[in-house]
Amino acid sequence: MLYEYKHSKMLMHLRFTFESLNTLNSPGEYMRYYRQLRKLTTRQLAEKLNIVPATVLGYEQGRFPIPYEIAKSLADIFEVSADLFFDDYCIFIGMPYQEQLRTVRKLHNLNQTDFAVKAGISPSIYSKWESGNRRPSRKMYQHLKAAFPEI
């Protein structure tokens, strides 16, 4: 900040540093950005999330994906949209996934059993997913995505 006096008046020249979010490419990079913006250490953020600091670092470095529940918690802590921390699995879970599964199944003119068999999963588990009684794991989502890329 620079102060200057001119004609008995004080003039202030302020300099602001603006950071662009356009250079951030992954949920982990957004996590690191907002953690540092809020001046939190990895330990402090880990405590807020009830996880260990090494896990926070793993998310930030992209070594493993941010789980849906953690992404939602991060959004609450940082007061930003959870979408910043979502990967394709989290987007699927948040959309609601039951409707997406039903739509894709009907697009292929399959009943629940045939859809499950084609995806390589148990028909009873699939039935629970479509009814919303259970949520697909990330691994099972990858099975679904392999069999039905439009999911």
VMD Tcl script that builds the backbone (N, CA, C; Angstrom):
set m [mol new atoms 453]
animate dup $m
set s [atomselect $m all]
$s set {name element resname resid chain x y z} {
  {N N MET 1 A 0.851 -1.150 0.000}
  {CA C MET 1 A 0.000 0.000 0.000}
  {C C MET 1 A 0.909 1.228 0.000}
  {N N LEU 2 A 0.522 2.238 -0.739}
  {CA C LEU 2 A 1.308 3.448 -0.851}
  {C C LEU 2 A 0.435 4.626 -0.431}
  {N N TYR 3 A 0.941 5.473 0.426}
  {CA C TYR 3 A 0.219 6.669 0.859}
  {C C TYR 3 A 0.891 7.879 0.235}
  {N N GLU 4 A 0.088 8.856 -0.130}
  {CA C GLU 4 A 0.629 10.055 -0.737}
  {C C GLU 4 A -0.235 11.239 -0.323}
  {N N TYR 5 A 0.386 12.359 -0.056}
  {CA C TYR 5 A -0.355 13.571 0.288}
  {C C TYR 5 A -0.306 14.525 -0.884}
  {N N LYS 6 A -1.463 15.016 -1.260}
  {CA C LYS 6 A -1.534 15.963 -2.359}
  {C C LYS 6 A -2.643 16.956 -2.048}
  {N N HIS 7 A -2.341 18.218 -2.086}
  {CA C HIS 7 A -3.325 19.271 -1.832}
  {C C HIS 7 A -4.062 19.041 -0.519}
  {N N SER 8 A -3.335 18.742 0.518}
  {CA C SER 8 A -3.857 18.528 1.871}
  {C C SER 8 A -4.782 17.323 1.982}
  {N N LYS 9 A -4.712 16.427 1.031}
  {CA C LYS 9 A -5.530 15.203 1.078}
  {C C LYS 9 A -4.616 13.995 0.969}
  {N N MET 10 A -5.009 12.976 1.671}
  {CA C MET 10 A -4.217 11.745 1.604}
  {C C MET 10 A -4.804 10.846 0.516}
  {N N LEU 11 A -3.957 10.409 -0.360}
  {CA C LEU 11 A -4.366 9.486 -1.408}
  {C C LEU 11 A -3.776 8.121 -1.088}
  {N N MET 12 A -4.554 7.103 -1.285}
  {CA C MET 12 A -4.051 5.747 -1.049}
  {C C MET 12 A -4.062 4.991 -2.370}
  {N N HIS 13 A -3.011 4.316 -2.618}
  {CA C HIS 13 A -2.926 3.447 -3.783}
  {C C HIS 13 A -2.891 2.019 -3.260}
  {N N LEU 14 A -3.893 1.260 -3.586}
  {CA C LEU 14 A -3.992 -0.110 -3.103}
  {C C LEU 14 A -3.627 -1.070 -4.227}
  {N N ARG 15 A -2.958 -2.123 -3.871}
  {CA C ARG 15 A -2.626 -3.166 -4.834}
  {C C ARG 15 A -3.270 -4.450 -4.359}
  {N N PHE 16 A -4.003 -5.080 -5.246}
  {CA C PHE 16 A -4.642 -6.350 -4.940}
  {C C PHE 16 A -4.061 -7.424 -5.844}
  {N N THR 17 A -3.822 -8.544 -5.271}
  {CA C THR 17 A -3.366 -9.679 -6.051}
  {C C THR 17 A -4.562 -10.587 -6.279}
  {N N PHE 18 A -4.901 -10.787 -7.507}
  {CA C PHE 18 A -6.014 -11.658 -7.850}
  {C C PHE 18 A -5.473 -12.970 -8.368}
  {N N GLU 19 A -6.008 -14.037 -7.844}
  {CA C GLU 19 A -5.606 -15.352 -8.303}
  {C C GLU 19 A -6.700 -15.907 -9.187}
  {N N SER 20 A -6.304 -16.546 -10.221}
  {CA C SER 20 A -7.264 -17.120 -11.146}
  {C C SER 20 A -7.549 -18.566 -10.785}
  {N N LEU 21 A -8.839 -18.903 -10.725}
  {CA C LEU 21 A -9.210 -20.293 -10.476}
  {C C LEU 21 A -9.191 -21.102 -11.769}
  {N N ASN 22 A -9.009 -20.426 -12.893}
  {CA C ASN 22 A -9.019 -21.123 -14.183}
  {C C ASN 22 A -7.838 -22.074 -14.346}
  {N N THR 23 A -6.790 -21.879 -13.564}
  {CA C THR 23 A -5.616 -22.730 -13.708}
  {C C THR 23 A -5.742 -24.016 -12.889}
  {N N LEU 24 A -6.798 -24.127 -12.082}
  {CA C LEU 24 A -6.996 -25.323 -11.268}
  {C C LEU 24 A -7.743 -26.364 -12.085}
  {N N ASN 25 A -7.214 -27.586 -12.115}
  {CA C ASN 25 A -7.762 -28.606 -13.009}
  {C C ASN 25 A -8.403 -29.792 -12.322}
  {N N SER 26 A -8.194 -29.938 -11.030}
  {CA C SER 26 A -8.696 -31.143 -10.380}
  {C C SER 26 A -9.331 -30.796 -9.036}
  {N N PRO 27 A -10.182 -31.683 -8.533}
  {CA C PRO 27 A -10.770 -31.458 -7.209}
  {C C PRO 27 A -9.700 -31.271 -6.124}
  {N N GLY 28 A -8.606 -32.011 -6.207}
  {CA C GLY 28 A -7.532 -31.876 -5.225}
  {C C GLY 28 A -6.875 -30.509 -5.255}
  {N N GLU 29 A -6.728 -29.950 -6.455}
  {CA C GLU 29 A -6.138 -28.615 -6.573}
  {C C GLU 29 A -7.063 -27.566 -5.973}
  {N N TYR 30 A -8.369 -27.718 -6.171}
  {CA C TYR 30 A -9.329 -26.807 -5.537}
  {C C TYR 30 A -9.278 -26.946 -4.023}
  {N N MET 31 A -9.137 -28.166 -3.551}
  {CA C MET 31 A -9.054 -28.414 -2.114}
  {C C MET 31 A -7.846 -27.690 -1.523}
  {N N ARG 32 A -6.699 -27.844 -2.156}
  {CA C ARG 32 A -5.477 -27.183 -1.680}
  {C C ARG 32 A -5.635 -25.659 -1.730}
  {N N TYR 33 A -6.189 -25.158 -2.825}
  {CA C TYR 33 A -6.363 -23.709 -2.981}
  {C C TYR 33 A -7.209 -23.137 -1.841}
  {N N TYR 34 A -8.368 -23.730 -1.575}
  {CA C TYR 34 A -9.244 -23.205 -0.537}
  {C C TYR 34 A -8.690 -23.438 0.865}
  {N N ARG 35 A -7.959 -24.509 1.061}
  {CA C ARG 35 A -7.319 -24.731 2.362}
  {C C ARG 35 A -6.304 -23.630 2.629}
  {N N GLN 36 A -5.488 -23.331 1.626}
  {CA C GLN 36 A -4.476 -22.294 1.796}
  {C C GLN 36 A -5.109 -20.905 1.886}
  {N N LEU 37 A -6.158 -20.672 1.134}
  {CA C LEU 37 A -6.860 -19.392 1.186}
  {C C LEU 37 A -7.417 -19.134 2.587}
  {N N ARG 38 A -7.902 -20.191 3.230}
  {CA C ARG 38 A -8.450 -20.073 4.590}
  {C C ARG 38 A -7.362 -20.193 5.660}
  {N N LYS 39 A -6.099 -20.294 5.186}
  {CA C LYS 39 A -4.938 -20.389 6.076}
  {C C LYS 39 A -5.045 -21.560 7.053}
  {N N LEU 40 A -5.467 -22.701 6.513}
  {CA C LEU 40 A -5.550 -23.924 7.303}
  {C C LEU 40 A -4.371 -24.831 6.962}
  {N N THR 41 A -3.824 -25.483 7.947}
  {CA C THR 41 A -2.812 -26.498 7.694}
  {C C THR 41 A -3.524 -27.791 7.303}
  {N N THR 42 A -2.767 -28.733 6.778}
  {CA C THR 42 A -3.383 -30.024 6.455}
  {C C THR 42 A -3.913 -30.687 7.720}
  {N N ARG 43 A -3.223 -30.510 8.822}
  {CA C ARG 43 A -3.670 -31.089 10.098}
  {C C ARG 43 A -4.990 -30.459 10.551}
  {N N GLN 44 A -5.103 -29.138 10.444}
  {CA C GLN 44 A -6.332 -28.466 10.855}
  {C C GLN 44 A -7.522 -28.902 10.005}
  {N N LEU 45 A -7.299 -29.002 8.695}
  {CA C LEU 45 A -8.384 -29.442 7.818}
  {C C LEU 45 A -8.735 -30.899 8.097}
  {N N ALA 46 A -7.726 -31.717 8.314}
  {CA C ALA 46 A -7.959 -33.132 8.621}
  {C C ALA 46 A -8.809 -33.274 9.885}
  {N N GLU 47 A -8.536 -32.462 10.882}
  {CA C GLU 47 A -9.325 -32.516 12.119}
  {C C GLU 47 A -10.779 -32.140 11.865}
  {N N LYS 48 A -11.006 -31.139 11.026}
  {CA C LYS 48 A -12.375 -30.737 10.699}
  {C C LYS 48 A -13.119 -31.839 9.946}
  {N N LEU 49 A -12.375 -32.621 9.168}
  {CA C LEU 49 A -12.966 -33.690 8.359}
  {C C LEU 49 A -12.956 -35.050 9.069}
  {N N ASN 50 A -12.323 -35.119 10.228}
  {CA C ASN 50 A -12.173 -36.376 10.978}
  {C C ASN 50 A -11.415 -37.439 10.186}
  {N N ILE 51 A -10.336 -36.996 9.535}
  {CA C ILE 51 A -9.454 -37.898 8.804}
  {C C ILE 51 A -8.019 -37.559 9.193}
  {N N VAL 52 A -7.066 -38.346 8.738}
  {CA C VAL 52 A -5.664 -38.078 9.060}
  {C C VAL 52 A -5.065 -37.114 8.027}
  {N N PRO 53 A -4.061 -36.324 8.432}
  {CA C PRO 53 A -3.450 -35.363 7.508}
  {C C PRO 53 A -2.899 -35.983 6.226}
  {N N ALA 54 A -2.389 -37.198 6.308}
  {CA C ALA 54 A -1.859 -37.856 5.107}
  {C C ALA 54 A -2.961 -38.064 4.064}
  {N N THR 55 A -4.175 -38.276 4.526}
  {CA C THR 55 A -5.295 -38.442 3.597}
  {C C THR 55 A -5.608 -37.130 2.894}
  {N N VAL 56 A -5.557 -36.027 3.629}
  {CA C VAL 56 A -5.760 -34.703 3.014}
  {C C VAL 56 A -4.729 -34.499 1.918}
  {N N LEU 57 A -3.463 -34.797 2.212}
  {CA C LEU 57 A -2.406 -34.655 1.203}
  {C C LEU 57 A -2.659 -35.560 0.000}
  {N N GLY 58 A -3.124 -36.775 0.254}
  {CA C GLY 58 A -3.432 -37.693 -0.841}
  {C C GLY 58 A -4.511 -37.156 -1.753}
  {N N TYR 59 A -5.539 -36.547 -1.174}
  {CA C TYR 59 A -6.600 -35.933 -1.986}
  {C C TYR 59 A -6.047 -34.760 -2.793}
  {N N GLU 60 A -5.279 -33.905 -2.118}
  {CA C GLU 60 A -4.749 -32.716 -2.786}
  {C C GLU 60 A -3.790 -33.072 -3.918}
  {N N GLN 61 A -3.027 -34.115 -3.745}
  {CA C GLN 61 A -2.052 -34.519 -4.760}
  {C C GLN 61 A -2.657 -35.415 -5.835}
  {N N GLY 62 A -3.936 -35.737 -5.689}
  {CA C GLY 62 A -4.613 -36.552 -6.687}
  {C C GLY 62 A -4.243 -38.018 -6.642}
  {N N ARG 63 A -3.664 -38.478 -5.529}
  {CA C ARG 63 A -3.303 -39.889 -5.427}
  {C C ARG 63 A -4.524 -40.780 -5.291}
  {N N PHE 64 A -5.604 -40.242 -4.726}
  {CA C PHE 64 A -6.865 -40.969 -4.688}
  {C C PHE 64 A -8.008 -39.964 -4.680}
  {N N PRO 65 A -9.171 -40.384 -5.167}
  {CA C PRO 65 A -10.293 -39.454 -5.336}
  {C C PRO 65 A -10.918 -39.038 -4.003}
  {N N ILE 66 A -11.507 -37.863 -4.006}
  {CA C ILE 66 A -12.190 -37.341 -2.823}
  {C C ILE 66 A -13.560 -38.002 -2.738}
  {N N PRO 67 A -13.863 -38.709 -1.641}
  {CA C PRO 67 A -15.178 -39.339 -1.505}
  {C C PRO 67 A -16.302 -38.296 -1.467}
  {N N TYR 68 A -17.477 -38.748 -1.841}
  {CA C TYR 68 A -18.642 -37.874 -1.913}
  {C C TYR 68 A -18.885 -37.137 -0.593}
  {N N GLU 69 A -18.870 -37.852 0.539}
  {CA C GLU 69 A -19.152 -37.240 1.838}
  {C C GLU 69 A -18.095 -36.201 2.207}
  {N N ILE 70 A -16.835 -36.484 1.884}
  {CA C ILE 70 A -15.758 -35.536 2.168}
  {C C ILE 70 A -15.924 -34.293 1.290}
  {N N ALA 71 A -16.278 -34.483 0.028}
  {CA C ALA 71 A -16.498 -33.341 -0.873}
  {C C ALA 71 A -17.604 -32.437 -0.334}
  {N N LYS 72 A -18.684 -33.041 0.158}
  {CA C LYS 72 A -19.781 -32.253 0.733}
  {C C LYS 72 A -19.304 -31.499 1.979}
  {N N SER 73 A -18.510 -32.160 2.815}
  {CA C SER 73 A -17.984 -31.513 4.020}
  {C C SER 73 A -17.044 -30.360 3.663}
  {N N LEU 74 A -16.205 -30.566 2.646}
  {CA C LEU 74 A -15.312 -29.496 2.204}
  {C C LEU 74 A -16.098 -28.277 1.748}
  {N N ALA 75 A -17.174 -28.511 1.015}
  {CA C ALA 75 A -18.007 -27.405 0.548}
  {C C ALA 75 A -18.581 -26.622 1.729}
  {N N ASP 76 A -18.992 -27.325 2.769}
  {CA C ASP 76 A -19.516 -26.654 3.963}
  {C C ASP 76 A -18.428 -25.872 4.691}
  {N N ILE 77 A -17.262 -26.468 4.835}
  {CA C ILE 77 A -16.149 -25.817 5.540}
  {C C ILE 77 A -15.694 -24.563 4.800}
  {N N PHE 78 A -15.541 -24.674 3.474}
  {CA C PHE 78 A -15.016 -23.564 2.681}
  {C C PHE 78 A -16.107 -22.615 2.175}
  {N N GLU 79 A -17.369 -23.007 2.367}
  {CA C GLU 79 A -18.521 -22.210 1.921}
  {C C GLU 79 A -18.469 -21.950 0.410}
  {N N VAL 80 A -18.261 -23.032 -0.338}
  {CA C VAL 80 A -18.249 -22.988 -1.800}
  {C C VAL 80 A -19.108 -24.141 -2.312}
  {N N SER 81 A -19.285 -24.201 -3.608}
  {CA C SER 81 A -20.057 -25.275 -4.219}
  {C C SER 81 A -19.312 -26.605 -4.124}
  {N N ALA 82 A -20.036 -27.642 -3.769}
  {CA C ALA 82 A -19.439 -28.977 -3.678}
  {C C ALA 82 A -18.954 -29.465 -5.040}
  {N N ASP 83 A -19.514 -28.941 -6.119}
  {CA C ASP 83 A -19.118 -29.360 -7.466}
  {C C ASP 83 A -17.619 -29.197 -7.715}
  {N N LEU 84 A -16.987 -28.257 -7.032}
  {CA C LEU 84 A -15.547 -28.046 -7.212}
  {C C LEU 84 A -14.731 -29.257 -6.797}
  {N N PHE 85 A -15.274 -30.037 -5.884}
  {CA C PHE 85 A -14.540 -31.176 -5.340}
  {C C PHE 85 A -15.034 -32.507 -5.897}
  {N N PHE 86 A -15.979 -32.455 -6.846}
  {CA C PHE 86 A -16.571 -33.668 -7.406}
  {C C PHE 86 A -15.791 -34.165 -8.610}
  {N N ASP 87 A -15.567 -35.463 -8.669}
  {CA C ASP 87 A -15.092 -36.111 -9.879}
  {C C ASP 87 A -16.322 -36.738 -10.537}
  {N N ASP 88 A -16.156 -37.543 -11.579}
  {CA C ASP 88 A -17.317 -38.088 -12.296}
  {C C ASP 88 A -18.161 -38.998 -11.405}
  {N N TYR 89 A -17.541 -39.729 -10.487}
  {CA C TYR 89 A -18.310 -40.588 -9.580}
  {C C TYR 89 A -19.196 -39.746 -8.656}
  {N N CYS 90 A -18.639 -38.709 -8.073}
  {CA C CYS 90 A -19.418 -37.855 -7.172}
  {C C CYS 90 A -20.543 -37.145 -7.911}
  {N N ILE 91 A -20.296 -36.743 -9.146}
  {CA C ILE 91 A -21.350 -36.125 -9.952}
  {C C ILE 91 A -22.478 -37.130 -10.155}
  {N N PHE 92 A -22.122 -38.374 -10.447}
  {CA C PHE 92 A -23.111 -39.440 -10.630}
  {C C PHE 92 A -23.937 -39.642 -9.358}
  {N N ILE 93 A -23.278 -39.724 -8.221}
  {CA C ILE 93 A -23.968 -39.956 -6.946}
  {C C ILE 93 A -24.876 -38.775 -6.602}
  {N N GLY 94 A -24.452 -37.577 -6.934}
  {CA C GLY 94 A -25.217 -36.394 -6.567}
  {C C GLY 94 A -26.325 -36.005 -7.508}
  {N N MET 95 A -26.534 -36.734 -8.594}
  {CA C MET 95 A -27.432 -36.224 -9.642}
  {C C MET 95 A -28.939 -36.466 -9.539}
  {N N PRO 96 A -29.674 -37.208 -9.089}
  {CA C PRO 96 A -29.591 -38.471 -8.357}
  {C C PRO 96 A -29.332 -39.654 -9.283}
  {N N TYR 97 A -28.547 -40.558 -8.801}
  {CA C TYR 97 A -28.093 -41.692 -9.603}
  {C C TYR 97 A -29.219 -42.665 -9.936}
  {N N GLN 98 A -30.249 -42.764 -9.073}
  {CA C GLN 98 A -31.341 -43.710 -9.322}
  {C C GLN 98 A -32.030 -43.405 -10.658}
  {N N GLU 99 A -32.291 -42.134 -10.889}
  {CA C GLU 99 A -32.942 -41.725 -12.145}
  {C C GLU 99 A -32.033 -41.978 -13.345}
  {N N GLN 100 A -30.754 -41.705 -13.170}
  {CA C GLN 100 A -29.796 -41.931 -14.257}
  {C C GLN 100 A -29.738 -43.412 -14.623}
  {N N LEU 101 A -29.681 -44.277 -13.622}
  {CA C LEU 101 A -29.662 -45.727 -13.880}
  {C C LEU 101 A -30.925 -46.166 -14.610}
  {N N ARG 102 A -32.063 -45.719 -14.123}
  {CA C ARG 102 A -33.349 -46.090 -14.721}
  {C C ARG 102 A -33.429 -45.605 -16.178}
  {N N THR 103 A -32.980 -44.377 -16.420}
  {CA C THR 103 A -33.027 -43.805 -17.775}
  {C C THR 103 A -32.157 -44.602 -18.736}
  {N N VAL 104 A -30.945 -44.929 -18.321}
  {CA C VAL 104 A -30.025 -45.685 -19.188}
  {C C VAL 104 A -30.563 -47.095 -19.421}
  {N N ARG 105 A -31.093 -47.701 -18.373}
  {CA C ARG 105 A -31.657 -49.061 -18.509}
  {C C ARG 105 A -32.805 -49.061 -19.517}
  {N N LYS 106 A -33.684 -48.071 -19.433}
  {CA C LYS 106 A -34.822 -48.001 -20.359}
  {C C LYS 106 A -34.369 -47.647 -21.770}
  {N N LEU 107 A -33.319 -46.871 -21.879}
  {CA C LEU 107 A -32.756 -46.524 -23.186}
  {C C LEU 107 A -32.324 -47.786 -23.932}
  {N N HIS 108 A -31.827 -48.766 -23.189}
  {CA C HIS 108 A -31.380 -50.036 -23.773}
  {C C HIS 108 A -32.483 -51.094 -23.788}
  {N N ASN 109 A -33.688 -50.718 -23.389}
  {CA C ASN 109 A -34.834 -51.636 -23.353}
  {C C ASN 109 A -34.524 -52.910 -22.562}
  {N N LEU 110 A -33.960 -52.729 -21.363}
  {CA C LEU 110 A -33.610 -53.868 -20.516}
  {C C LEU 110 A -34.388 -53.817 -19.208}
  {N N ASN 111 A -34.702 -54.994 -18.687}
  {CA C ASN 111 A -35.262 -55.027 -17.337}
  {C C ASN 111 A -34.091 -54.966 -16.359}
  {N N GLN 112 A -34.388 -54.860 -15.069}
  {CA C GLN 112 A -33.327 -54.705 -14.074}
  {C C GLN 112 A -32.350 -55.877 -14.076}
  {N N THR 113 A -32.877 -57.084 -14.199}
  {CA C THR 113 A -32.024 -58.271 -14.171}
  {C C THR 113 A -31.067 -58.291 -15.356}
  {N N ASP 114 A -31.587 -58.053 -16.556}
  {CA C ASP 114 A -30.735 -58.069 -17.748}
  {C C ASP 114 A -29.698 -56.946 -17.705}
  {N N PHE 115 A -30.103 -55.798 -17.220}
  {CA C PHE 115 A -29.182 -54.667 -17.100}
  {C C PHE 115 A -28.036 -55.027 -16.149}
  {N N ALA 116 A -28.384 -55.627 -15.004}
  {CA C ALA 116 A -27.378 -56.009 -14.016}
  {C C ALA 116 A -26.420 -57.050 -14.576}
  {N N VAL 117 A -26.942 -58.030 -15.263}
  {CA C VAL 117 A -26.105 -59.086 -15.846}
  {C C VAL 117 A -25.143 -58.492 -16.867}
  {N N LYS 118 A -25.665 -57.603 -17.721}
  {CA C LYS 118 A -24.811 -56.981 -18.740}
  {C C LYS 118 A -23.710 -56.135 -18.090}
  {N N ALA 119 A -24.012 -55.533 -16.943}
  {CA C ALA 119 A -23.022 -54.717 -16.234}
  {C C ALA 119 A -22.088 -55.562 -15.376}
  {N N GLY 120 A -22.400 -56.863 -15.224}
  {CA C GLY 120 A -21.555 -57.741 -14.432}
  {C C GLY 120 A -21.736 -57.575 -12.937}
  {N N ILE 121 A -22.953 -57.256 -12.530}
  {CA C ILE 121 A -23.237 -57.079 -11.107}
  {C C ILE 121 A -24.447 -57.916 -10.714}
  {N N SER 122 A -24.652 -58.063 -9.442}
  {CA C SER 122 A -25.763 -58.847 -8.926}
  {C C SER 122 A -27.093 -58.128 -9.168}
  {N N PRO 123 A -28.099 -58.839 -9.703}
  {CA C PRO 123 A -29.414 -58.208 -9.913}
  {C C PRO 123 A -30.042 -57.671 -8.623}
  {N N SER 124 A -29.839 -58.347 -7.504}
  {CA C SER 124 A -30.440 -57.858 -6.256}
  {C C SER 124 A -29.778 -56.551 -5.801}
  {N N ILE 125 A -28.473 -56.446 -5.996}
  {CA C ILE 125 A -27.768 -55.200 -5.647}
  {C C ILE 125 A -28.246 -54.077 -6.564}
  {N N TYR 126 A -28.359 -54.378 -7.867}
  {CA C TYR 126 A -28.805 -53.341 -8.798}
  {C C TYR 126 A -30.202 -52.842 -8.427}
  {N N SER 127 A -31.077 -53.756 -8.068}
  {CA C SER 127 A -32.434 -53.382 -7.670}
  {C C SER 127 A -32.408 -52.406 -6.495}
  {N N LYS 128 A -31.521 -52.642 -5.549}
  {CA C LYS 128 A -31.395 -51.752 -4.390}
  {C C LYS 128 A -30.861 -50.381 -4.805}
  {N N TRP 129 A -29.967 -50.357 -5.793}
  {CA C TRP 129 A -29.454 -49.072 -6.275}
  {C C TRP 129 A -30.561 -48.259 -6.922}
  {N N GLU 130 A -31.284 -48.915 -7.818}
  {CA C GLU 130 A -32.311 -48.179 -8.565}
  {C C GLU 130 A -33.433 -47.693 -7.647}
  {N N SER 131 A -33.696 -48.429 -6.580}
  {CA C SER 131 A -34.734 -48.002 -5.641}
  {C C SER 131 A -34.203 -46.987 -4.625}
  {N N GLY 132 A -32.895 -46.792 -4.587}
  {CA C GLY 132 A -32.301 -45.830 -3.671}
  {C C GLY 132 A -32.017 -46.378 -2.289}
  {N N ASN 133 A -32.142 -47.688 -2.102}
  {CA C ASN 133 A -31.875 -48.291 -0.795}
  {C C ASN 133 A -30.386 -48.493 -0.532}
  {N N ARG 134 A -29.599 -48.492 -1.592}
  {CA C ARG 134 A -28.138 -48.594 -1.491}
  {C C ARG 134 A -27.518 -47.698 -2.530}
  {N N ARG 135 A -26.278 -47.339 -2.301}
  {CA C ARG 135 A -25.561 -46.497 -3.243}
  {C C ARG 135 A -24.406 -47.294 -3.830}
  {N N PRO 136 A -24.190 -47.204 -5.149}
  {CA C PRO 136 A -23.055 -47.925 -5.751}
  {C C PRO 136 A -21.723 -47.402 -5.217}
  {N N SER 137 A -20.795 -48.295 -4.994}
  {CA C SER 137 A -19.444 -47.885 -4.606}
  {C C SER 137 A -18.742 -47.336 -5.849}
  {N N ARG 138 A -17.615 -46.719 -5.637}
  {CA C ARG 138 A -16.832 -46.189 -6.754}
  {C C ARG 138 A -16.429 -47.328 -7.700}
  {N N LYS 139 A -16.043 -48.471 -7.134}
  {CA C LYS 139 A -15.637 -49.626 -7.948}
  {C C LYS 139 A -16.816 -50.129 -8.789}
  {N N MET 140 A -17.984 -50.213 -8.179}
  {CA C MET 140 A -19.155 -50.686 -8.916}
  {C C MET 140 A -19.587 -49.671 -9.971}
  {N N TYR 141 A -19.417 -48.397 -9.660}
  {CA C TYR 141 A -19.702 -47.351 -10.655}
  {C C TYR 141 A -18.820 -47.553 -11.889}
  {N N GLN 142 A -17.567 -47.922 -11.666}
  {CA C GLN 142 A -16.657 -48.152 -12.789}
  {C C GLN 142 A -17.103 -49.345 -13.623}
  {N N HIS 143 A -17.656 -50.377 -12.970}
  {CA C HIS 143 A -18.234 -51.503 -13.722}
  {C C HIS 143 A -19.400 -51.018 -14.584}
  {N N LEU 144 A -20.258 -50.239 -13.994}
  {CA C LEU 144 A -21.411 -49.698 -14.734}
  {C C LEU 144 A -20.949 -48.859 -15.914}
  {N N LYS 145 A -19.971 -47.993 -15.675}
  {CA C LYS 145 A -19.465 -47.088 -16.707}
  {C C LYS 145 A -18.814 -47.864 -17.862}
  {N N ALA 146 A -18.132 -48.956 -17.520}
  {CA C ALA 146 A -17.515 -49.782 -18.563}
  {C C ALA 146 A -18.557 -50.426 -19.448}
  {N N ALA 147 A -19.648 -50.887 -18.844}
  {CA C ALA 147 A -20.704 -51.553 -19.611}
  {C C ALA 147 A -21.619 -50.550 -20.320}
  {N N PHE 148 A -21.847 -49.412 -19.696}
  {CA C PHE 148 A -22.748 -48.391 -20.225}
  {C C PHE 148 A -22.085 -47.031 -20.134}
  {N N PRO 149 A -21.251 -46.665 -21.138}
  {CA C PRO 149 A -20.478 -45.424 -21.080}
  {C C PRO 149 A -21.324 -44.158 -20.938}
  {N N GLU 150 A -22.586 -44.211 -21.314}
  {CA C GLU 150 A -23.419 -43.009 -21.242}
  {C C GLU 150 A -23.849 -42.658 -19.810}
  {N N ILE 151 A -23.539 -43.532 -18.867}
  {CA C ILE 151 A -23.874 -43.235 -17.455}
  {C C ILE 151 A -23.017 -42.082 -16.993}
}
mol reanalyze $m
mol bondsrecalc $m
mol representation Tube
mol addrep $m
